[in-house]
Amino acid sequence: MLKLVFKICSVLLIVALAVLGGFRLHAWQQEAKSADQMAPTNGKFVETPYGKIHVSIWGEADGQPIVMTHGMAAWGGLWEETAITLAKNGYRVIAVDQAPFGFSDRDDTDFSRSRQAQRIASLVSAMGLQNYILVGHSYGGGVAAETALRSPDQLSGLVLICPVMVLAGEGDDIVKNTVPFPLNVPWLAEVLVSATITNPLLTGFLTRQFMHQKDALTARHVEILQRPMALKGNTEHMVIWLGQFLAGDPTAFSRQRENLSKLKMPVALIWGEQDQVTPIRQGEELAKIINLSSFIKLKNIGHMPQLEAPERFSKALLDSIEAIGRPGIGGPGIGRPGIGRPGIGGQGIERLGIERLGIERPGIERPGNQPSEKLPIALREGFD
């Protein structure tokens, strides 16, 4: 009996290895194209000290720049629906591909949060951006916060959407995490990643695991996510990134609460109330640390609000950007004196329909009122 069980298990193991090996072979065969061949028509390659960084661009050249970073396994193209709305409202959207995702150069295989922030800063410098707002989602939210801490020049404000921050405890030292054994064996890690993350058959299934409104994922979303999978060396680079991500970045400034509390620019938060990846309690904790300009909570939405409810999310993002302030148009804006869109200063909070909390931010006055009346932090509960 034991011999029979052993034989059956052996056969099953061989079949499983053969199937997994087949996925790796398929990945080798499909990953044959260059970024130049596959980049979208609204894409642009920007030369930086860290290689060519690919960005997707929407909007007129004279619009206020909105630089956007994406989450894990995504790329700039996934911001398409949101970016079109922002462009219609006069903004110029620059959606960055964070290596190894999308079409940016991957020759530099340091994919740590610190290096990603350096890439963003080099891109901003190369493009000559001024008074830009940085928007970061999920994995890209941690990168956005790191960029704000390391390179605050020309940055008007920060919008974090369900960010993956991985904050250290009070007074704790940050050390690297132990990476699971299979990822330390290159051939085994490549087999496992090719059967999951870089397997086109699982793109939709895996993406839905991050969503509360799972039916909102469309064929268009899946096609966008799959587009960079045919790049040369895609699986190998994903293995490198995954190992570094799980290990964590002990040099990242943005993992320390004390550093985040020193951010001077206004920070807006947008969070899905049903987010199971970065639960909203993390947002409530973060809100106590940062220089908060607004906090919008989206009802019945999970970790991917831009896909789950595009119209609601775009409205929330526009309101968050306006709470920060649009430079060069009209009177003073919220959070940045002398910057803003007409109506944002003074009556701006009421116009946006954002509730007042009894929370004061010391030293910031409401224009047109007595000096003793402070500007409250803005919050919208259950935005829909």
N, C-alpha and C positions, 0 to 999 in steps of 0.2 A: 504493500500500500504506500509506504513512504517513498519507495523508488518511483512509483507511478506519479505521486504528487511532485516529486523532484523533477521528473521528466516534463510534466505539464508546465511547471513554473519556468523551467529552462527554455521551453519552446516559447512561452509567453514573453520572456525576457528578450529572446532573440528577435521575435516579431516586433516588440516595442523598440528595440535598438535599430532595427531595419527601417521602421517607420520614421523614427527621429532622424536617422541618417538620410532618409529620402528628403526630409524637409531641408536639411543642410545642403544637400546636393542641389535642390531646387533654388535655394537662396544663391548659391554660387552661380548658377546659370542665369538667374534673372538680374543679379546685381552687376550689370555690365555697362551702364551708361554714365556719361559725365554730367556735371551740373549745368554746363553750358547748353547741352542738348535738351535738358528737361525743365529749365527755369521758366516760370510763367511770363506772359507778355508784359505784365506790369511790374516785372522784377528788374532789379538793378544790382550789379556787383560793385561794391565799394572797396577800394584798396585801402588796407590798414596795416599797421605793423604786425597784426595777427593773421594776415592773409586776407583773401577776398571774403567780405561779409555780404551775404545776399539779403536784400530787403524787398518787400512788396510795397508798392506805393499807390495811394489813392488821394485825390484832391488836388487843388491848385497849388502852384509853387509858393504863392504868397500867403497861404493859410498858416495859422499857428501850428507848429509841429506837434504831433502826438506820436511818440515812440512807443511801440507795443511789443511786449515779450510774451511768449506762449508757454504752454505747459508741456509736460513730458510727452514725447512721441508725436508732438504736433509740429507745426512750422507756421510762418507768417501768413500763409494763404488761408489758414483756418479762421482768421479774423475777418474774412471777406464781408459777411453780412453787416457786422458792426462797423467796419471801415467805410462801407458805402454810405451808411447813415451819418457817420461823422463828417465825411467829405461833403455831403449835402448841406451840412450845417457850417461849412466854411473852414473846416480843419484839414490839415494835410497829414495823412496817416502814413507812418513809416513802420511797417511790421517786420521785425528782425527775425532771421533764422538763427537760432542759437545752436552752434555746432555741438553734437554731431547730427542735429535734426535739420531738416530742410536742405538748402543748397549751398550753405556757407562752407568755406574751406575747412577740412578736418585734419590737415597735416599736423597741426599742433594738437596733440591728444590730451592736453590738460583741460578737462571739462569741469573743473571745480567751480564753485560759485564765485570765488574771488577772480578767477581768470575770465569767467563769463562777464563779470562786471567790467573788467578791463577792456574786453572786446566792445562792450556797449559804449564805454567812454571814448574809445578810439574811433568808433563809428560816428559818434556825435561830433568829434573834432574834425574828422575827415569830411563830413557833410556840412560843416560850418553852421550847425543848428544853434539857435538862440531862443531863450524863453520857452523851452519845450516842456511838455508834460509827459511823464513816463508812466505807462500803464503796464502792470504785470499780473499775469494770471498763473495760479498754481506754482509749479516749479519756477516759472518766470517771475513770480512775485518775489521770491527770495532773491533772485538775481537783481530785480529792480531796486529792492531795498538796499542791497549791497552797493549798487551803482550810486544811489543817492548818498550813501555814507562816504564812499571813496571819491566821488567826482561830482560835487554839488553845483559846480559852476554851470551857469546857463539853464539850470533845472528849476522850473517854476513851481512844480508840485508833483505829487506822487499819488497814483491810484492803484491800490492793491485789491485784487479780486481772488478771494479764497486762497491766499498765498500759503505756500509751504515754507514755513520759517524755521522750524526745528530749533526753537529757542532753548538755550541752556538754562538750568535752574539758577536761582539767585546764588552768586558766589561760586558756582561750579566751574571747574576748568573744562574746556572743550577738548576731547580726545577723539581719535578716529575709532569708528565702530568696527567690529569684526565682520568681515565679509563672508557670507555663506560659502562653504567648501566648494560647491560646484563651480562658482564663479572664479575660483582660483586655479581651475584647470581649464586652460584656454579652449581645447577641443570640445570638452564637455559643455562649457558655457556657451560656445557657439551653436552647438546642437540644440540646447535648450532654448536659446534666444531665437533661433531660426524657426523653431516649432511654435513660438508664442508671439513675441513682440514684433518680429519682422515677417511673420506669416500672414499674408494677405487674407487667408481664409478666416482669421480670427480678429481682423481689425474692428469690425462692427461689434462683435461680442465683447472684446476687451474694453472698447470705448464706453459701451453701455454700463459697464461696472462702475464707472465714475459718475454716472448720471442718476438723478432721481426720476426725471421724466424721460425714460428710456426710449419711448416711441418717437421722441423728437429728433433722434438721429436720422438723417436722410442719406440717400445714396450719394448725393453731392458731397456731404461731409466725409463719407467713407472714401470717396474718390480722391478728395483733397489729401486726406491723411495718408493714403497709399502712394501718392505720386512720387515722393522721394525714395521709396523702397527699392527702386531699380538702380540706385546709385552704386558705383563700384565700392566694395568694401563696407557696405552698409551694416551687415551683421557684426563684423569685427569691431566697428566703431561703437555699436550699441552695447556690446559686451564691455568695452572699456568704460563707457559712460556709466553703465549700470553699477559696475564695481566701485567707481569713484563716488557716485551718488549715495550708495548704501554705506560707504565708509564715512561719508560726511566730510566737511571742509573745516578743520580746526582753525584755519587762518581767517575765516569769514567774520568780518566785523558785525554783520547783521544777525548773528546768532546770540549776541550779548544784549540783554535788555537795556543796560546802561547806555550803550551806543545808540540804540534806537531812540531813547528818550532825548538824545541830543540833536536829533534831526530838526533843523530850523524851518524847512519848507513845509507847507500844509500837506497833510496826508489824508486821503479819502479811502474808505473801506466799502467794498460791496461783497456781500456774502449770501449764499443760498442757505436758507434755514434748515434744509434737509441734507446738507453736505455731510457725507459720511467719511470723506477723505481727510478734510481739515474741518472738524466740527466747529460750529459757530461759537462755541465757548472759547475757542482759540482767538476768534476775532474780538470777542468781548474783552479778553485778556490783553490783546494787542492794543485795543482802543485806549486802555488806561496808560499805556506807555508813550504813545506817539503824540505828535502835534496834530490832533485830529481836527479835520475840517468838516467831515460828514461820514455817516455810517448808515448805509442802506442795506436792509435785510430783505431778501426776496422770498416770499412765501412759496412753499411747494416746489422749490428749486434746489438742486443739488450742487455738485462741484463744477458743473459745466454750464453756467447760466447763459453764456453767449450762444450755445447750441440749444439749450432746453427751452428758452423763451427769448428769442432774438429781439423782439420789439420792446418787451419790458426791460431787458437788460440794456439795450441801447439808450432808452430813456433814462435809466438809472445812471449810466455812464456819463451821458450829457449833463445831467444834474450835478454829478460829482465833479466834473471838470469845471462847470460854472461856479460851483462852491469854492473851488480853488481860485478861480479868477482867470479871465482871458486878457492877456496883456495888449495894450495899445488901443483899446476901444473903450471910450467913455471914462467914467469915474472910478473910484476905488473899489477893489474887489475884496471878497472875503479872504482873509488870511494873508494877503499881500497888499499893503497900503499903496495906493496910486495905481493899482492894476485892476482891470476888470471890465465887464460889459455893463452898459447902462442898466441900472435897476438891481444889479447884484449887491452893490453896497447899499446900506440903509435898509430898504424894504426887501432885499434879495431873499432872505430866508423865508418870509411869508409868501413871496411870489412863487417860490419853488415848492411850496406846500410842505416844507420840512418842519417838523415839530420842534418847539423850543424845549430844551432841558434846562433845569436850573443849575447848569454847570458853567462856571466862568473860566475864561482863559485870561490869566493876568496880563495886563499891559496892552491889550488890544481893545481899542475903543470903537464903538459904533458911530459912524459918521452922522453928524447932525444932532446927536444926543449929548447929554451931560457927560463929562469926562468920567464920572463914576460908574456909568453903565457899561458893562463889559459885553463883548460879543460871545454869546453862548456857542458851545459846540453843537453842530447840527446833526440830527438823527432822523431817519425815516424808518418807522417800524412797519414791517409787513407790506412793503411797497408792491403795488400791483397795478 
